[in-house]
Amino acid sequence: MDDDELAMIEAEYQGNDIFVVSNDPLIGRLELVADEGGVVEVRLDRATAEDLLSALVQFLDQGEGEDAPKFSTLQ
């Protein structure tokens, strides 16, 4: 698939819980709602969830002013 065939879908998280498909191995689905009203399902396993959590913490750490982090990552 080349760049001309790629389409961007904008979707947002609307606070829904993660649906757990399996506990061992840990597998779940996170639903995002697309602008067109469709649903984008993100499949998560433990490693993917940990990577996503790490990326979200790094994103939040970039906030300044009113968007400054309200948590500490220091242990």
Phi and psi restraints in degrees (range 20) as a CNS / XPLOR table:
assign (resid 1 and name C) (resid 2 and name N)
       (resid 2 and name CA) (resid 2 and name C) 1.0 -95.9 20.0 2
assign (resid 2 and name N) (resid 2 and name CA)
       (resid 2 and name C) (resid 3 and name N) 1.0 176.9 20.0 2
assign (resid 2 and name C) (resid 3 and name N)
       (resid 3 and name CA) (resid 3 and name C) 1.0 -60.0 20.0 2
assign (resid 3 and name N) (resid 3 and name CA)
       (resid 3 and name C) (resid 4 and name N) 1.0 -32.4 20.0 2
assign (resid 3 and name C) (resid 4 and name N)
       (resid 4 and name CA) (resid 4 and name C) 1.0 -66.3 20.0 2
assign (resid 4 and name N) (resid 4 and name CA)
       (resid 4 and name C) (resid 5 and name N) 1.0 -23.5 20.0 2
assign (resid 4 and name C) (resid 5 and name N)
       (resid 5 and name CA) (resid 5 and name C) 1.0 -91.7 20.0 2
assign (resid 5 and name N) (resid 5 and name CA)
       (resid 5 and name C) (resid 6 and name N) 1.0 -11.9 20.0 2
assign (resid 5 and name C) (resid 6 and name N)
       (resid 6 and name CA) (resid 6 and name C) 1.0 -78.9 20.0 2
assign (resid 6 and name N) (resid 6 and name CA)
       (resid 6 and name C) (resid 7 and name N) 1.0 138.6 20.0 2
assign (resid 6 and name C) (resid 7 and name N)
       (resid 7 and name CA) (resid 7 and name C) 1.0 -124.7 20.0 2
assign (resid 7 and name N) (resid 7 and name CA)
       (resid 7 and name C) (resid 8 and name N) 1.0 136.7 20.0 2
assign (resid 7 and name C) (resid 8 and name N)
       (resid 8 and name CA) (resid 8 and name C) 1.0 -89.0 20.0 2
assign (resid 8 and name N) (resid 8 and name CA)
       (resid 8 and name C) (resid 9 and name N) 1.0 130.1 20.0 2
assign (resid 8 and name C) (resid 9 and name N)
       (resid 9 and name CA) (resid 9 and name C) 1.0 -114.5 20.0 2
assign (resid 9 and name N) (resid 9 and name CA)
       (resid 9 and name C) (resid 10 and name N) 1.0 121.0 20.0 2
assign (resid 9 and name C) (resid 10 and name N)
       (resid 10 and name CA) (resid 10 and name C) 1.0 -91.6 20.0 2
assign (resid 10 and name N) (resid 10 and name CA)
       (resid 10 and name C) (resid 11 and name N) 1.0 130.8 20.0 2
assign (resid 10 and name C) (resid 11 and name N)
       (resid 11 and name CA) (resid 11 and name C) 1.0 -144.1 20.0 2
assign (resid 11 and name N) (resid 11 and name CA)
       (resid 11 and name C) (resid 12 and name N) 1.0 157.6 20.0 2
assign (resid 11 and name C) (resid 12 and name N)
       (resid 12 and name CA) (resid 12 and name C) 1.0 -133.3 20.0 2
assign (resid 12 and name N) (resid 12 and name CA)
       (resid 12 and name C) (resid 13 and name N) 1.0 152.7 20.0 2
assign (resid 12 and name C) (resid 13 and name N)
       (resid 13 and name CA) (resid 13 and name C) 1.0 -81.2 20.0 2
assign (resid 13 and name N) (resid 13 and name CA)
       (resid 13 and name C) (resid 14 and name N) 1.0 130.3 20.0 2
assign (resid 13 and name C) (resid 14 and name N)
       (resid 14 and name CA) (resid 14 and name C) 1.0 -115.3 20.0 2
assign (resid 14 and name N) (resid 14 and name CA)
       (resid 14 and name C) (resid 15 and name N) 1.0 27.2 20.0 2
assign (resid 14 and name C) (resid 15 and name N)
       (resid 15 and name CA) (resid 15 and name C) 1.0 82.9 20.0 2
assign (resid 15 and name N) (resid 15 and name CA)
       (resid 15 and name C) (resid 16 and name N) 1.0 11.0 20.0 2
assign (resid 15 and name C) (resid 16 and name N)
       (resid 16 and name CA) (resid 16 and name C) 1.0 -72.1 20.0 2
assign (resid 16 and name N) (resid 16 and name CA)
       (resid 16 and name C) (resid 17 and name N) 1.0 150.8 20.0 2
assign (resid 16 and name C) (resid 17 and name N)
       (resid 17 and name CA) (resid 17 and name C) 1.0 -68.1 20.0 2
assign (resid 17 and name N) (resid 17 and name CA)
       (resid 17 and name C) (resid 18 and name N) 1.0 161.1 20.0 2
assign (resid 17 and name C) (resid 18 and name N)
       (resid 18 and name CA) (resid 18 and name C) 1.0 -85.3 20.0 2
assign (resid 18 and name N) (resid 18 and name CA)
       (resid 18 and name C) (resid 19 and name N) 1.0 127.0 20.0 2
assign (resid 18 and name C) (resid 19 and name N)
       (resid 19 and name CA) (resid 19 and name C) 1.0 -81.0 20.0 2
assign (resid 19 and name N) (resid 19 and name CA)
       (resid 19 and name C) (resid 20 and name N) 1.0 118.6 20.0 2
assign (resid 19 and name C) (resid 20 and name N)
       (resid 20 and name CA) (resid 20 and name C) 1.0 -84.8 20.0 2
assign (resid 20 and name N) (resid 20 and name CA)
       (resid 20 and name C) (resid 21 and name N) 1.0 118.7 20.0 2
assign (resid 20 and name C) (resid 21 and name N)
       (resid 21 and name CA) (resid 21 and name C) 1.0 -86.3 20.0 2
assign (resid 21 and name N) (resid 21 and name CA)
       (resid 21 and name C) (resid 22 and name N) 1.0 -38.4 20.0 2
assign (resid 21 and name C) (resid 22 and name N)
       (resid 22 and name CA) (resid 22 and name C) 1.0 -149.1 20.0 2
assign (resid 22 and name N) (resid 22 and name CA)
       (resid 22 and name C) (resid 23 and name N) 1.0 143.1 20.0 2
assign (resid 22 and name C) (resid 23 and name N)
       (resid 23 and name CA) (resid 23 and name C) 1.0 -93.1 20.0 2
assign (resid 23 and name N) (resid 23 and name CA)
       (resid 23 and name C) (resid 24 and name N) 1.0 -23.7 20.0 2
assign (resid 23 and name C) (resid 24 and name N)
       (resid 24 and name CA) (resid 24 and name C) 1.0 -150.2 20.0 2
assign (resid 24 and name N) (resid 24 and name CA)
       (resid 24 and name C) (resid 25 and name N) 1.0 96.0 20.0 2
assign (resid 24 and name C) (resid 25 and name N)
       (resid 25 and name CA) (resid 25 and name C) 1.0 -75.1 20.0 2
assign (resid 25 and name N) (resid 25 and name CA)
       (resid 25 and name C) (resid 26 and name N) 1.0 155.1 20.0 2
assign (resid 25 and name C) (resid 26 and name N)
       (resid 26 and name CA) (resid 26 and name C) 1.0 -72.0 20.0 2
assign (resid 26 and name N) (resid 26 and name CA)
       (resid 26 and name C) (resid 27 and name N) 1.0 116.2 20.0 2
assign (resid 26 and name C) (resid 27 and name N)
       (resid 27 and name CA) (resid 27 and name C) 1.0 -140.0 20.0 2
assign (resid 27 and name N) (resid 27 and name CA)
       (resid 27 and name C) (resid 28 and name N) 1.0 137.7 20.0 2
assign (resid 27 and name C) (resid 28 and name N)
       (resid 28 and name CA) (resid 28 and name C) 1.0 -149.2 20.0 2
assign (resid 28 and name N) (resid 28 and name CA)
       (resid 28 and name C) (resid 29 and name N) 1.0 176.3 20.0 2
assign (resid 28 and name C) (resid 29 and name N)
       (resid 29 and name CA) (resid 29 and name C) 1.0 -129.9 20.0 2
assign (resid 29 and name N) (resid 29 and name CA)
       (resid 29 and name C) (resid 30 and name N) 1.0 134.6 20.0 2
assign (resid 29 and name C) (resid 30 and name N)
       (resid 30 and name CA) (resid 30 and name C) 1.0 -112.7 20.0 2
assign (resid 30 and name N) (resid 30 and name CA)
       (resid 30 and name C) (resid 31 and name N) 1.0 127.7 20.0 2
assign (resid 30 and name C) (resid 31 and name N)
       (resid 31 and name CA) (resid 31 and name C) 1.0 -100.1 20.0 2
assign (resid 31 and name N) (resid 31 and name CA)
       (resid 31 and name C) (resid 32 and name N) 1.0 133.0 20.0 2
assign (resid 31 and name C) (resid 32 and name N)
       (resid 32 and name CA) (resid 32 and name C) 1.0 -116.7 20.0 2
assign (resid 32 and name N) (resid 32 and name CA)
       (resid 32 and name C) (resid 33 and name N) 1.0 144.2 20.0 2
assign (resid 32 and name C) (resid 33 and name N)
       (resid 33 and name CA) (resid 33 and name C) 1.0 -101.8 20.0 2
assign (resid 33 and name N) (resid 33 and name CA)
       (resid 33 and name C) (resid 34 and name N) 1.0 123.4 20.0 2
assign (resid 33 and name C) (resid 34 and name N)
       (resid 34 and name CA) (resid 34 and name C) 1.0 -79.2 20.0 2
assign (resid 34 and name N) (resid 34 and name CA)
       (resid 34 and name C) (resid 35 and name N) 1.0 155.9 20.0 2
assign (resid 34 and name C) (resid 35 and name N)
       (resid 35 and name CA) (resid 35 and name C) 1.0 -55.2 20.0 2
assign (resid 35 and name N) (resid 35 and name CA)
       (resid 35 and name C) (resid 36 and name N) 1.0 -34.0 20.0 2
assign (resid 35 and name C) (resid 36 and name N)
       (resid 36 and name CA) (resid 36 and name C) 1.0 -79.2 20.0 2
assign (resid 36 and name N) (resid 36 and name CA)
       (resid 36 and name C) (resid 37 and name N) 1.0 1.9 20.0 2
assign (resid 36 and name C) (resid 37 and name N)
       (resid 37 and name CA) (resid 37 and name C) 1.0 93.9 20.0 2
assign (resid 37 and name N) (resid 37 and name CA)
       (resid 37 and name C) (resid 38 and name N) 1.0 -6.6 20.0 2
assign (resid 37 and name C) (resid 38 and name N)
       (resid 38 and name CA) (resid 38 and name C) 1.0 -76.2 20.0 2
assign (resid 38 and name N) (resid 38 and name CA)
       (resid 38 and name C) (resid 39 and name N) 1.0 168.8 20.0 2
assign (resid 38 and name C) (resid 39 and name N)
       (resid 39 and name CA) (resid 39 and name C) 1.0 -113.4 20.0 2
assign (resid 39 and name N) (resid 39 and name CA)
       (resid 39 and name C) (resid 40 and name N) 1.0 133.2 20.0 2
assign (resid 39 and name C) (resid 40 and name N)
       (resid 40 and name CA) (resid 40 and name C) 1.0 -107.1 20.0 2
assign (resid 40 and name N) (resid 40 and name CA)
       (resid 40 and name C) (resid 41 and name N) 1.0 121.4 20.0 2
assign (resid 40 and name C) (resid 41 and name N)
       (resid 41 and name CA) (resid 41 and name C) 1.0 -98.0 20.0 2
assign (resid 41 and name N) (resid 41 and name CA)
       (resid 41 and name C) (resid 42 and name N) 1.0 126.5 20.0 2
assign (resid 41 and name C) (resid 42 and name N)
       (resid 42 and name CA) (resid 42 and name C) 1.0 -104.8 20.0 2
assign (resid 42 and name N) (resid 42 and name CA)
       (resid 42 and name C) (resid 43 and name N) 1.0 117.9 20.0 2
assign (resid 42 and name C) (resid 43 and name N)
       (resid 43 and name CA) (resid 43 and name C) 1.0 -81.3 20.0 2
assign (resid 43 and name N) (resid 43 and name CA)
       (resid 43 and name C) (resid 44 and name N) 1.0 131.1 20.0 2
assign (resid 43 and name C) (resid 44 and name N)
       (resid 44 and name CA) (resid 44 and name C) 1.0 -121.4 20.0 2
assign (resid 44 and name N) (resid 44 and name CA)
       (resid 44 and name C) (resid 45 and name N) 1.0 136.6 20.0 2
assign (resid 44 and name C) (resid 45 and name N)
       (resid 45 and name CA) (resid 45 and name C) 1.0 -118.0 20.0 2
assign (resid 45 and name N) (resid 45 and name CA)
       (resid 45 and name C) (resid 46 and name N) 1.0 179.3 20.0 2
assign (resid 45 and name C) (resid 46 and name N)
       (resid 46 and name CA) (resid 46 and name C) 1.0 -57.8 20.0 2
assign (resid 46 and name N) (resid 46 and name CA)
       (resid 46 and name C) (resid 47 and name N) 1.0 -48.3 20.0 2
assign (resid 46 and name C) (resid 47 and name N)
       (resid 47 and name CA) (resid 47 and name C) 1.0 -63.2 20.0 2
assign (resid 47 and name N) (resid 47 and name CA)
       (resid 47 and name C) (resid 48 and name N) 1.0 -42.2 20.0 2
assign (resid 47 and name C) (resid 48 and name N)
       (resid 48 and name CA) (resid 48 and name C) 1.0 -65.4 20.0 2
assign (resid 48 and name N) (resid 48 and name CA)
       (resid 48 and name C) (resid 49 and name N) 1.0 -41.3 20.0 2
assign (resid 48 and name C) (resid 49 and name N)
       (resid 49 and name CA) (resid 49 and name C) 1.0 -63.3 20.0 2
assign (resid 49 and name N) (resid 49 and name CA)
       (resid 49 and name C) (resid 50 and name N) 1.0 -41.6 20.0 2
assign (resid 49 and name C) (resid 50 and name N)
       (resid 50 and name CA) (resid 50 and name C) 1.0 -65.1 20.0 2
assign (resid 50 and name N) (resid 50 and name CA)
       (resid 50 and name C) (resid 51 and name N) 1.0 -40.9 20.0 2
assign (resid 50 and name C) (resid 51 and name N)
       (resid 51 and name CA) (resid 51 and name C) 1.0 -63.9 20.0 2
assign (resid 51 and name N) (resid 51 and name CA)
       (resid 51 and name C) (resid 52 and name N) 1.0 -42.6 20.0 2
assign (resid 51 and name C) (resid 52 and name N)
       (resid 52 and name CA) (resid 52 and name C) 1.0 -63.3 20.0 2
assign (resid 52 and name N) (resid 52 and name CA)
       (resid 52 and name C) (resid 53 and name N) 1.0 -44.1 20.0 2
assign (resid 52 and name C) (resid 53 and name N)
       (resid 53 and name CA) (resid 53 and name C) 1.0 -59.8 20.0 2
assign (resid 53 and name N) (resid 53 and name CA)
       (resid 53 and name C) (resid 54 and name N) 1.0 -44.0 20.0 2
assign (resid 53 and name C) (resid 54 and name N)
       (resid 54 and name CA) (resid 54 and name C) 1.0 -62.1 20.0 2
assign (resid 54 and name N) (resid 54 and name CA)
       (resid 54 and name C) (resid 55 and name N) 1.0 -44.0 20.0 2
assign (resid 54 and name C) (resid 55 and name N)
       (resid 55 and name CA) (resid 55 and name C) 1.0 -64.6 20.0 2
assign (resid 55 and name N) (resid 55 and name CA)
       (resid 55 and name C) (resid 56 and name N) 1.0 -39.0 20.0 2
assign (resid 55 and name C) (resid 56 and name N)
       (resid 56 and name CA) (resid 56 and name C) 1.0 -67.0 20.0 2
assign (resid 56 and name N) (resid 56 and name CA)
       (resid 56 and name C) (resid 57 and name N) 1.0 -39.9 20.0 2
assign (resid 56 and name C) (resid 57 and name N)
       (resid 57 and name CA) (resid 57 and name C) 1.0 -64.2 20.0 2
assign (resid 57 and name N) (resid 57 and name CA)
       (resid 57 and name C) (resid 58 and name N) 1.0 -42.6 20.0 2
assign (resid 57 and name C) (resid 58 and name N)
       (resid 58 and name CA) (resid 58 and name C) 1.0 -62.6 20.0 2
assign (resid 58 and name N) (resid 58 and name CA)
       (resid 58 and name C) (resid 59 and name N) 1.0 -40.0 20.0 2
assign (resid 58 and name C) (resid 59 and name N)
       (resid 59 and name CA) (resid 59 and name C) 1.0 -62.6 20.0 2
assign (resid 59 and name N) (resid 59 and name CA)
       (resid 59 and name C) (resid 60 and name N) 1.0 -50.8 20.0 2
assign (resid 59 and name C) (resid 60 and name N)
       (resid 60 and name CA) (resid 60 and name C) 1.0 -62.1 20.0 2
assign (resid 60 and name N) (resid 60 and name CA)
       (resid 60 and name C) (resid 61 and name N) 1.0 -32.0 20.0 2
assign (resid 60 and name C) (resid 61 and name N)
       (resid 61 and name CA) (resid 61 and name C) 1.0 -65.4 20.0 2
assign (resid 61 and name N) (resid 61 and name CA)
       (resid 61 and name C) (resid 62 and name N) 1.0 -16.7 20.0 2
assign (resid 61 and name C) (resid 62 and name N)
       (resid 62 and name CA) (resid 62 and name C) 1.0 -83.5 20.0 2
assign (resid 62 and name N) (resid 62 and name CA)
       (resid 62 and name C) (resid 63 and name N) 1.0 -11.5 20.0 2
assign (resid 62 and name C) (resid 63 and name N)
       (resid 63 and name CA) (resid 63 and name C) 1.0 -64.8 20.0 2
assign (resid 63 and name N) (resid 63 and name CA)
       (resid 63 and name C) (resid 64 and name N) 1.0 148.2 20.0 2
assign (resid 63 and name C) (resid 64 and name N)
       (resid 64 and name CA) (resid 64 and name C) 1.0 -131.1 20.0 2
assign (resid 64 and name N) (resid 64 and name CA)
       (resid 64 and name C) (resid 65 and name N) 1.0 160.8 20.0 2
assign (resid 64 and name C) (resid 65 and name N)
       (resid 65 and name CA) (resid 65 and name C) 1.0 61.2 20.0 2
assign (resid 65 and name N) (resid 65 and name CA)
       (resid 65 and name C) (resid 66 and name N) 1.0 -129.2 20.0 2
assign (resid 65 and name C) (resid 66 and name N)
       (resid 66 and name CA) (resid 66 and name C) 1.0 -63.6 20.0 2
assign (resid 66 and name N) (resid 66 and name CA)
       (resid 66 and name C) (resid 67 and name N) 1.0 -23.1 20.0 2
assign (resid 66 and name C) (resid 67 and name N)
       (resid 67 and name CA) (resid 67 and name C) 1.0 -95.4 20.0 2
assign (resid 67 and name N) (resid 67 and name CA)
       (resid 67 and name C) (resid 68 and name N) 1.0 10.4 20.0 2
assign (resid 67 and name C) (resid 68 and name N)
       (resid 68 and name CA) (resid 68 and name C) 1.0 -63.1 20.0 2
assign (resid 68 and name N) (resid 68 and name CA)
       (resid 68 and name C) (resid 69 and name N) 1.0 148.9 20.0 2
assign (resid 68 and name C) (resid 69 and name N)
       (resid 69 and name CA) (resid 69 and name C) 1.0 -56.9 20.0 2
assign (resid 69 and name N) (resid 69 and name CA)
       (resid 69 and name C) (resid 70 and name N) 1.0 141.1 20.0 2
assign (resid 69 and name C) (resid 70 and name N)
       (resid 70 and name CA) (resid 70 and name C) 1.0 -109.4 20.0 2
assign (resid 70 and name N) (resid 70 and name CA)
       (resid 70 and name C) (resid 71 and name N) 1.0 25.4 20.0 2
assign (resid 70 and name C) (resid 71 and name N)
       (resid 71 and name CA) (resid 71 and name C) 1.0 -144.6 20.0 2
assign (resid 71 and name N) (resid 71 and name CA)
       (resid 71 and name C) (resid 72 and name N) 1.0 166.7 20.0 2
assign (resid 71 and name C) (resid 72 and name N)
       (resid 72 and name CA) (resid 72 and name C) 1.0 -120.5 20.0 2
assign (resid 72 and name N) (resid 72 and name CA)
       (resid 72 and name C) (resid 73 and name N) 1.0 136.2 20.0 2
assign (resid 72 and name C) (resid 73 and name N)
       (resid 73 and name CA) (resid 73 and name C) 1.0 -97.3 20.0 2
assign (resid 73 and name N) (resid 73 and name CA)
       (resid 73 and name C) (resid 74 and name N) 1.0 4.7 20.0 2
assign (resid 73 and name C) (resid 74 and name N)
       (resid 74 and name CA) (resid 74 and name C) 1.0 -76.7 20.0 2
assign (resid 74 and name N) (resid 74 and name CA)
       (resid 74 and name C) (resid 75 and name N) 1.0 142.0 20.0 2
